[in-house]
Amino acid sequence: MPNIASAIKRVKTNGKSNLRNNAQKSALRNSVKRFETAVANGEENTVELLKEAQKAIDSAASKGLIHKNKANRDKARLASKLK
């Protein structure tokens, strides 16, 4: 544990942001996985799940969790799976 006050605060804020980032990345992966399993099973709500997954990807890209080129690549791959 650091002794300097600003370093102590940095450890706390890094821990909070780490938890928040992990939760958001997990939600992103879960939404993508829900869409992929729906497509594999031939379910009817794939369009809604695609929109939800694309929204989660855009949200993660805007928050800096993933790069914007990765977001565009992932969205393109999901759209091609729908066809």
C-alpha positions as CSV (number, residue, x, y, z in Angstrom):
1,M,0.0,0.0,0.0
2,P,1.4,3.4,-0.9
3,N,2.2,6.0,1.7
4,I,1.5,9.2,-0.4
5,A,-2.1,10.4,-0.3
6,S,-2.4,10.9,-4.0
7,A,-1.1,7.4,-4.7
8,I,-3.6,6.0,-2.2
9,K,-6.4,7.7,-4.0
10,R,-5.1,6.4,-7.3
11,V,-5.2,2.8,-6.0
12,K,-8.8,3.3,-4.9
13,T,-10.0,4.9,-8.2
14,N,-8.1,2.3,-10.3
15,G,-9.9,-0.4,-8.4
16,K,-13.3,1.1,-8.9
17,S,-12.7,1.7,-12.6
18,N,-11.4,-1.8,-13.0
19,L,-14.6,-3.3,-11.6
20,R,-16.7,-1.0,-13.7
21,N,-14.8,-1.9,-16.9
22,N,-14.9,-5.6,-16.2
23,A,-18.7,-5.5,-15.7
24,Q,-19.2,-3.5,-18.9
25,K,-17.0,-5.9,-20.9
26,S,-18.8,-8.8,-19.5
27,A,-22.2,-7.3,-20.5
28,L,-20.8,-6.8,-24.0
29,R,-19.6,-10.4,-24.3
30,N,-22.9,-11.7,-22.9
31,S,-25.0,-9.7,-25.4
32,V,-22.9,-10.9,-28.3
33,K,-23.1,-14.5,-27.1
34,R,-26.9,-14.3,-26.8
35,F,-27.1,-13.1,-30.4
36,E,-24.8,-15.9,-31.7
37,T,-26.7,-18.6,-29.9
38,A,-30.0,-17.3,-31.2
39,V,-28.7,-17.4,-34.7
40,A,-27.3,-20.9,-34.2
41,N,-30.6,-22.1,-32.9
42,G,-32.7,-20.3,-35.6
43,E,-34.7,-18.2,-33.1
44,E,-37.0,-15.4,-34.3
45,N,-35.7,-12.6,-32.2
46,T,-32.3,-12.3,-33.8
47,V,-32.9,-8.8,-35.2
48,E,-33.6,-7.4,-31.8
49,L,-30.6,-9.2,-30.3
50,L,-28.4,-7.9,-33.1
51,K,-29.5,-4.3,-32.3
52,E,-28.8,-4.9,-28.6
53,A,-25.4,-6.3,-29.3
54,Q,-24.5,-3.5,-31.7
55,K,-25.6,-1.0,-29.0
56,A,-23.4,-2.7,-26.5
57,I,-20.5,-2.6,-28.9
58,D,-20.9,1.1,-29.6
59,S,-21.2,1.9,-25.9
60,A,-18.0,0.0,-25.2
61,A,-16.2,1.8,-28.0
62,S,-17.3,5.2,-26.9
63,K,-16.2,4.5,-23.3
64,G,-12.7,3.4,-24.5
65,L,-13.1,-0.3,-23.5
66,I,-12.5,-1.4,-27.1
67,H,-11.0,0.3,-30.1
68,K,-13.4,1.8,-32.6
69,N,-12.0,-0.3,-35.4
70,K,-12.6,-3.4,-33.4
71,A,-16.1,-2.3,-32.7
72,N,-16.8,-1.8,-36.4
73,R,-15.2,-5.1,-37.3
74,D,-17.3,-6.9,-34.6
75,K,-20.5,-5.3,-35.8
76,A,-19.8,-6.2,-39.4
77,R,-19.2,-9.8,-38.4
78,L,-22.4,-10.0,-36.4
79,A,-24.4,-8.5,-39.3
80,S,-22.9,-11.1,-41.7
81,K,-23.9,-13.9,-39.4
82,L,-27.5,-12.7,-39.5
83,K,-27.7,-13.2,-43.3
